[in-house]
């Protein structure tokens, strides 16, 4: 009789332990998914991503927040100097939005579908235009770039090979426009929409001009370090973003930011 009671007690104790383990496992998983998704963006790349009153704003923060909200996930988007944002992403502190794709980064990050396609163009000082059809035409020229940025494999490779002299001593496009007007660089590479906004806001009209042929078209993405193993989350994000496109919500967001 006693042995039977002991046996029953041992069975119940094992079941109780299993229930406790299961309870805390579910609680742990729930807390993980209840936490906001941390995402980092550049603090100085309007209209795509920038800091306004210490709040991350622009196209990429808005799209990321809207897509995650549609699947019931809160987000915490922080605007930082781009180099620091990349370091946070590589360290697995959170995701990075608005990042371009290149071979080096493909080894570090898992990528979402494109958030938006940016057209990169060349600007020169007014009256200093030159014939441009491909990257080879930049040979020997001083080209302004933003510190810490990758502009895609083709431009990065041309830079590394020494085809042109890359001046990345400043961190944003406004500073590069000023260098261009001051004739400290021959030209600089910039997103077309971002450039138009800066020219209008800074009163650079009549001082600079855009060359006709784009340098490249680069998509901005949301990425997470491979170490975070967030492919399932990215898949859910991609499906939700496609649904927002289908509903027309995505275009409303784009139109509200890029004017």
C-alpha positions in Angstrom: 0.0 0.0 0.0 2.8 2.4 1.0 4.8 1.5 -2.1 1.7 2.2 -4.2 1.2 5.6 -2.7 4.9 6.4 -3.2 4.6 5.4 -6.8 1.5 7.6 -7.3 3.2 10.5 -5.6 6.3 10.2 -7.8 4.1 10.2 -10.9 2.3 13.3 -9.7 5.5 15.0 -8.8 6.9 14.4 -12.3 3.7 15.7 -13.8 3.8 18.7 -11.6 7.4 19.5 -12.5 6.6 19.1 -16.2 3.6 21.5 -15.8 5.9 24.1 -14.0 8.6 23.8 -16.7 5.9 24.2 -19.4 4.3 27.2 -17.7 7.6 29.1 -17.4 8.6 28.2 -20.9 5.3 29.6 -22.3 5.8 32.7 -20.0 9.3 33.2 -21.3 8.2 32.9 -25.0 5.3 35.2 -24.4 7.5 37.9 -22.8 9.9 37.6 -25.8 7.1 38.2 -28.3 5.6 40.9 -26.1 8.8 43.0 -26.3 9.0 45.7 -28.9 11.2 44.8 -31.9 14.3 47.0 -31.7 15.3 48.6 -35.0 18.1 51.2 -35.7 18.1 53.7 -38.5 20.3 56.6 -39.7 19.8 59.9 -37.9 20.6 62.1 -41.0 19.1 60.8 -44.2 15.8 62.5 -44.9 13.2 61.8 -46.1 14.0 58.1 -45.6 15.2 58.1 -42.0 16.3 60.9 -39.6 16.0 62.2 -36.1 13.4 65.0 -35.4 13.2 66.1 -31.8 15.1 63.0 -30.9 12.4 60.8 -32.5 13.2 58.5 -35.4 11.1 59.5 -38.4 10.9 59.2 -42.2 9.9 56.5 -44.7 11.8 53.5 -43.3 10.8 54.0 -39.6 7.1 54.6 -40.7 7.0 51.5 -43.0 8.7 49.2 -40.4 6.4 50.4 -37.6 3.3 50.0 -39.8 4.2 46.5 -41.0 5.0 45.2 -37.5 1.8 46.8 -36.1 -0.2 44.9 -38.7 1.1 41.6 -37.2 0.6 42.8 -33.6 4.2 43.7 -32.8 5.3 46.9 -31.3 8.6 48.5 -32.4 11.3 50.6 -30.8 13.0 52.5 -33.6 16.1 54.6 -32.7 17.9 57.1 -35.0 21.7 57.0 -34.5 24.8 58.0 -36.5 24.9 55.4 -39.3 28.2 53.8 -38.3 26.8 53.2 -34.8 23.5 51.9 -36.1 25.5 49.3 -38.1 27.5 48.3 -35.1 24.3 47.8 -33.0 23.0 45.6 -35.8 26.1 43.5 -36.1 26.2 43.1 -32.4 22.7 41.7 -32.5 21.2 44.4 -30.3 18.4 44.9 -32.9 17.6 45.2 -36.6 18.7 47.8 -39.0 16.4 49.5 -41.5 17.3 51.3 -44.7 20.5 49.3 -45.3 21.7 48.4 -48.8 22.7 45.0 -49.8 26.3 43.9 -50.6 28.2 40.6 -50.4 29.9 41.5 -47.1 26.6 42.2 -45.4 24.9 39.1 -46.8 27.3 37.1 -44.7 26.3 39.0 -41.5 22.5 39.7 -41.9 19.3 38.0 -42.9 17.4 40.4 -45.3 13.8 41.3 -45.7 12.2 42.1 -49.0 13.0 45.6 -50.3 11.3 48.4 -48.2 11.8 50.9 -51.0 14.1 51.5 -54.1 16.3 54.5 -54.0 17.8 56.1 -57.2 21.4 57.2 -56.7 22.5 60.1 -58.9 25.4 62.4 -59.3 25.4 66.1 -58.4 28.0 68.7 -59.6 28.4 72.4 -59.0 26.4 74.4 -61.5 28.3 74.8 -64.7 30.7 71.9 -63.9 28.8 69.1 -65.6 30.8 66.3 -67.3 29.8 63.5 -69.6 28.7 60.5 -67.5 27.4 57.1 -68.7 28.9 54.6 -66.3 31.3 54.5 -63.3 34.4 54.5 -65.5 33.6 58.1 -66.2 34.5 59.0 -62.6 38.1 58.0 -63.2 40.4 60.4 -61.4 37.6 62.5 -60.0 37.1 63.4 -56.3 33.7 62.0 -55.3 31.9 62.9 -52.1 30.4 60.0 -50.1 28.9 59.8 -46.6 31.1 58.4 -43.8 30.4 54.8 -43.0 28.1 54.2 -46.0 28.1 51.4 -48.5 26.6 52.4 -51.9 26.3 48.8 -53.2 28.9 46.4 -54.6 29.6 48.2 -57.9 30.3 51.6 -56.4 32.1 50.1 -53.4 34.3 48.0 -55.7 35.1 51.1 -57.9 36.1 53.0 -54.8 38.3 50.2 -53.4 40.0 49.8 -56.8 41.0 53.5 -56.7 39.0 54.4 -59.8 38.1 57.7 -58.2 39.2 59.5 -55.0 36.6 59.0 -52.4 36.1 61.8 -49.9 34.0 60.5 -47.0 35.1 63.0 -44.4 31.5 64.1 -43.6 28.5 62.2 -42.3 25.5 63.6 -44.3 24.4 64.9 -47.7 24.0 68.6 -46.6 27.7 68.7 -45.7 28.5 67.1 -49.1 26.5 69.7 -50.9 28.4 72.5 -49.2 31.7 70.8 -50.1 30.5 70.6 -53.7 29.5 74.3 -53.8 32.9 75.2 -52.3 34.6 73.1 -55.0 36.3 70.8 -52.6 34.9 67.8 -54.5 34.1 67.3 -58.2 30.8 65.6 -57.6 29.0 63.5 -55.1 26.6 60.5 -55.0 23.2 61.0 -53.4 19.7 59.7 -53.5 17.6 61.7 -55.9 14.7 62.4 -53.6 16.9 63.2 -50.6 18.8 65.7 -52.8 15.8 67.5 -54.0 14.5 68.0 -50.5 17.9 69.3 -49.3 18.2 71.7 -52.3 14.8 73.1 -51.6 15.3 73.4 -47.8 18.9 74.8 -47.9 18.3 77.2 -50.8 20.9 75.5 -53.1 18.7 76.1 -56.2 20.9 77.4 -59.1 24.1 76.4 -57.3 24.1 72.7 -58.2 22.9 70.4 -61.0 22.1 66.7 -61.4 23.6 64.6 -64.1 21.1 62.8 -66.2 22.1 59.1 -65.9 21.7 57.5 -62.5 24.7 55.9 -60.9 22.6 53.0 -59.6 19.2 51.9 -58.1 19.6 50.5 -54.6 16.9 49.0 -52.4 16.8 49.7 -48.7 16.0 46.7 -46.5 15.3 45.6 -42.9 18.0 43.2 -41.6 18.8 41.2 -38.5 22.0 39.7 -37.5 22.1 36.0 -38.5 23.0 35.3 -34.9 19.5 36.4 -33.8 17.9 33.7 -36.0 15.0 35.9 -37.0 14.1 34.4 -40.3 10.7 33.5 -39.1 10.0 37.0 -38.0 11.3 38.3 -41.4 9.0 36.0 -43.2 6.1 37.3 -41.3 7.2 40.8 -41.9 7.5 40.2 -45.7 4.0 38.7 -45.9 2.5 41.6 -43.9 4.3 44.2 -46.1 3.0 42.5 -49.2 -0.5 42.7 -47.7 -0.1 46.4 -47.0 0.9 46.9 -50.6 -2.1 45.0 -51.8 -4.4 47.1 -49.6 -2.8 50.4 -50.7 -1.7 51.3 -47.2 2.0 51.1 -48.2 1.5 53.7 -51.0 -0.3 56.0 -48.5 2.8 55.8 -46.2 5.2 56.5 -49.1 3.1 59.5 -50.4 2.9 61.0 -46.9 6.6 61.0 -46.4 8.0 61.6 -49.9 6.6 64.8 -51.4 
